[in-house]
Amino acid sequence: MNTSFHIESHSMQLRSAILLYGNGGHVDYATQHPVGQNSDNAPVILPGSALTQEELASAYQALLGKTPLQMLDNRTLAFNVSTLVFWSEPQVRTTYFDCPEPMGKRSGPVPHPGLVFVWQDHGLSVFAVKGRKRPSLNTPLFKAPYMNVYAGGSICMGNVKVPKPEPGNISACEAAFFQSRFTHANHATQVQYPGGIYTLWVDLLASKANRFPEQALAPMEPVHGKQQFTMADLLSKAGDLS
């Protein structure tokens, strides 16, 4: 039987197939194959050839159709179909804590460092940067000085929901992170501050400071024998996970 379907005023038949190869959810290789028919007129996938990244992207774009161009703001550092990397400049924000005693339940305006978020369908990660300039590829990254964040940067969001990772949703993603309650430390070396992470935020709440003490930021573990973990390393790692 012929495999075909009818759309509006014309019929389409199966002419080509793209096969994706990989391990788990990661695709490592793609091939394109013509489709023929056997003696019973059933479709048969014939031998094919490897697809280049450009050919695969072209096929994907053809399926999507024409998409409108988006104006990207200064906060967007990198973006593809599955990953958005954006920057939040240093600023004072009202922040909520619901931690073990003696810190307990507190809230108030406190300063935050510059932050880099990596936003993917499967999760959200955050890292800190020093200074007020937009990060470049050589910018060193530090551990985000927050409860609910693991050593590698991934965030335990609990039941907080974030929208789809798109540039137009950056403000909603920031709100989901900063308006949630910070509750528990996820590792022992989140900050370089006497007394640790709870003392840091208690002191910031009490001091009414308007600038985060960047000397309290702990460096990320470097990769490949480098001295520092940089934006370039983050983009490479995020690309492998997308």
C-alpha positions in Angstrom: 0.0 0.0 0.0 1.3 3.5 -0.9 2.0 5.7 2.2 0.5 9.1 1.4 -1.7 11.7 3.0 -3.8 14.6 1.8 -3.2 18.2 2.7 -5.7 20.8 1.4 -5.8 20.4 -2.3 -2.8 18.1 -2.9 -1.5 14.7 -1.9 2.0 14.0 -0.7 3.9 10.7 -0.7 6.8 9.5 1.3 9.9 10.2 -0.8 12.8 10.5 1.7 13.7 9.5 5.2 16.2 10.9 7.8 17.6 8.5 10.3 19.1 9.7 13.5 21.8 7.7 15.4 22.9 8.3 19.0 23.0 7.2 22.6 20.1 8.0 24.9 18.7 11.4 24.0 21.8 12.6 22.3 22.0 12.5 18.4 25.5 11.9 17.1 24.9 11.1 13.4 22.3 11.4 10.7 21.7 9.9 7.3 19.3 10.6 4.5 17.7 7.8 2.5 15.5 7.7 -0.6 12.3 5.7 -0.2 11.2 3.1 -2.7 8.5 0.5 -2.9 8.5 -3.3 -2.7 6.4 -5.7 -4.8 3.4 -5.0 -2.6 3.8 -1.2 -3.1 4.8 -0.8 0.6 7.5 1.8 1.3 11.1 0.6 1.7 13.9 2.7 3.0 16.8 2.4 0.6 20.6 2.9 1.2 21.4 6.5 2.0 24.3 8.8 2.7 25.5 10.9 5.7 24.0 14.3 6.3 26.1 17.3 7.0 25.2 19.7 9.8 24.3 22.3 7.1 22.0 19.8 5.3 20.3 18.8 8.5 19.8 22.4 9.5 18.3 23.2 6.1 15.9 20.3 6.4 14.9 21.4 9.8 14.3 25.0 8.7 12.2 23.8 5.7 9.9 21.9 8.1 9.6 25.0 10.4 8.8 27.3 7.5 9.6 31.0 7.6 10.1 32.2 11.2 10.2 35.9 12.2 13.5 37.5 13.2 13.8 38.5 16.8 15.5 41.5 18.2 18.0 40.2 20.8 18.7 42.4 23.8 22.1 43.0 25.5 21.4 40.2 28.0 21.3 37.4 25.4 24.8 35.8 25.2 24.1 32.7 23.1 21.0 31.0 21.7 20.0 28.1 19.5 16.9 25.9 19.3 17.4 24.2 22.6 19.7 26.4 24.7 19.6 30.1 25.8 22.5 31.7 27.7 21.8 35.1 29.2 23.3 37.6 31.6 21.8 39.5 34.5 23.8 42.6 35.5 24.6 43.2 39.2 21.7 44.8 41.0 19.7 45.0 44.2 16.7 42.7 44.3 14.2 41.7 47.0 15.1 38.2 47.9 13.3 35.5 50.0 14.9 33.0 52.3 13.3 30.1 54.2 16.3 28.4 55.8 17.2 26.3 58.8 17.7 28.2 62.1 19.5 30.3 63.1 18.9 32.1 59.8 15.2 31.1 59.5 12.6 32.9 57.4 13.7 36.3 56.1 13.4 38.6 53.1 14.6 42.0 52.0 16.5 43.9 49.3 20.0 42.6 48.9 22.7 43.1 46.2 23.5 40.4 43.7 26.5 39.9 41.5 26.4 39.6 37.8 25.0 36.3 36.8 25.1 34.0 33.7 22.1 31.6 33.3 22.2 28.5 31.0 18.6 27.7 30.2 17.6 24.4 28.5 14.5 22.4 28.3 15.8 19.9 30.9 16.9 22.5 33.4 18.4 25.8 34.5 22.0 26.6 35.7 23.5 29.7 37.1 27.1 31.1 37.5 28.5 34.4 38.8 30.8 36.9 37.2 32.7 39.9 38.5 32.2 43.4 37.4 29.4 45.2 35.5 30.6 44.5 31.9 28.7 42.1 29.6 30.6 38.8 29.7 32.9 37.8 26.9 34.4 34.4 25.9 37.4 35.0 28.2 35.3 36.1 31.3 36.0 33.8 34.3 33.0 32.2 35.9 32.4 31.7 39.6 30.0 29.6 41.7 26.6 31.3 42.1 26.4 32.3 45.8 23.0 30.8 46.4 21.2 28.1 48.3 19.5 25.6 46.1 22.4 25.6 43.6 24.7 22.6 43.1 28.5 22.8 42.7 28.3 22.4 39.0 25.8 25.3 38.7 22.5 23.4 38.2 19.5 24.8 40.2 17.2 22.8 42.3 13.9 24.5 41.3 11.5 22.4 43.3 8.0 23.0 42.0 8.9 26.4 40.4 8.0 26.3 36.7 9.8 28.3 34.0 8.6 28.9 30.4 10.3 27.7 27.2 13.9 28.9 26.8 13.5 31.8 24.4 14.9 35.3 24.4 11.5 36.8 24.9 11.1 34.9 28.1 14.2 36.0 29.9 12.4 38.3 32.4 10.0 35.5 33.3 12.9 33.1 33.9 14.6 35.7 36.2 11.4 36.2 38.1 11.0 32.4 38.6 14.5 32.2 40.0 14.6 35.4 42.2 11.0 35.2 43.5 11.4 31.6 44.7 12.6 31.0 48.2 16.2 30.0 48.8 16.1 27.2 51.4 19.2 25.0 51.7 22.9 24.9 50.9 23.6 22.2 48.3 27.4 22.0 48.8 30.1 23.2 51.2 32.1 25.6 49.0 29.5 27.9 47.5 31.2 31.0 48.8 34.5 32.2 50.3 33.1 34.1 53.3 33.7 33.7 57.1 30.8 31.6 58.5 29.7 30.4 55.0 26.7 31.1 52.8 24.0 31.6 55.5 26.2 34.2 57.3 26.9 36.0 54.0 23.2 36.6 53.3 22.3 37.4 56.9 25.1 40.1 56.8 23.9 41.4 53.5 20.3 41.7 54.7 21.5 43.5 57.8 24.0 45.8 56.2 21.7 47.4 53.6 24.6 47.2 51.2 24.0 48.1 47.5 27.0 46.1 46.1 27.7 42.4 46.4 31.1 41.6 47.9 32.8 39.9 44.9 35.7 38.7 47.1 33.1 36.2 48.5 32.7 34.5 45.1 34.3 31.0 44.9 35.8 30.0 41.5 34.4 27.2 39.4 36.6 24.1 39.0 38.7 24.7 35.8 38.6 22.2 32.9 41.3 20.7 30.7 44.2 21.9 32.9 43.2 25.6 32.6 43.6 28.0 35.5 40.0 29.3 35.2 36.6 28.2 34.0 35.5 30.7 31.5 32.5 31.6 29.3 34.1 29.7 26.4 34.2 26.6 28.6 30.6 27.0 29.6 29.4 27.4 26.0 31.3 24.3 25.0 29.8 22.3 27.8 26.3 23.6 27.3 26.5 22.8 23.6 27.4 19.2 24.4 24.3 18.9 26.7 21.9 20.5 24.2 
